Amino acid sequence: MDPRTDSGLCTECNKAPRKSSESRRLSIQRCILSLLHACQCRNANCPLSSCQKMKRVAQHLKHCKRNTSGGCPVCRQFIALCYYHAKHCQENICLVPFCLTIKHKLRLRRQEQRIQQVQMIRRRIMALRAIGPRRSSKPSRACGLH
């Protein structure tokens, strides 16, 4: 497989950016299903071409020298596909490469965002308390009794 000409993923996913967002989403979903199958398949002679292709890409990832620097488009696309999978994966033990690591990082990011939100709310509350209640010099006539 030549990384410059073959991304290792299905041609539908490669064409996806030119399509509508719904069509792209469906293409990515098909690639994720191929990825799941390939990660679980133990048949070395699996008749599915997408299975063979995904297995070759996974092998490429293990041996790629440019992967660590992010310079390999095949590895980047495969990892992106693993990321899309991990965002929705509910399994505690998953065979998809990087899934558990990505899920852990996503959880940490969500926790960090929650902490930042709570801190921002606390700062707003403190700022409002420092201002104190606003009092008008004129009495309110909202009830119409005055």
C-alpha positions, -999 to +999 in steps of 0.1 A: +000+000+000+014+034-010+004+060+016+007+088-010-020+073-032-040+050-010-054+062+024-063+027+033-099+036+040-128+031+018-131+053-013-165+066+000-147+081+031-120+096+009-147+113-012-167+124+018-156+160+022-171+168-012-205+154-002-233+167+019-228+164+057-254+136+059-237+116+031-203+122+047-217+110+081-230+078+065-197+072+048-178+076+080-203+053+097-197+026+070-159+030+076-164+026+113-184-006+108-156-019+086-131-009+113-151-027+140-154-058+118-117-058+110-107-054+147-129-084+157-123-106+127-099-135+133-102-149+097-070-143+079-088-150+046-119-129+053-138-124+021-147-088+028-123-064+010-129-037+036-117-061+063-085-068+045-079-032+038-085-021+074-062-049+087-035-036+063-040-001+075-037-012+112-005-031+103+008+000+086+001+021+117+021-003+138+052+000+116+050+035+103+080+057+111+062+090+103+032+083+125+048+097+157+053+131+141+019+132+126+034+133+091+016+103+077-018+109+061-028+072+064-021+071+101-038+105+107-070+093+088-070+060+106-066+077+140-094+101+131-116+072+123-108+056+157-116+089+173-150+091+156-156+055+169-145+063+204-168+093+208-198+069+207-183+036+220-200+023+251-178-008+255-156-012+286-133-034+266-129-024+230-107-039+204-105-008+182-070+007+184-067+038+207-104+036+217-099+033+255-072+060+254-093+084+234-124+078+256-102+085+287-089+118+272-125+128+262-137+122+297-108+142+311-116+171+287-153+170+297-144+171+334-120+200+328-148+219+309-172+213+338-146+226+363-141+257+342-178+263+339-183+260+377-154+284+382-169+309+358-203+307+376-186+312+409-167+343+396-200+357+383-218+351+416-189+367+435-190+397+411-227+401+416-224+399+454-197+426+453-220+449+435-248+442+460-285+446+453-295+475+431-318+500+446-337+526+427-341+561+441-377+561+429-403+538+444-417+512+421-452+518+407-455+484+391-484+473+413-504+505+406-513+511+442-492+542+448 
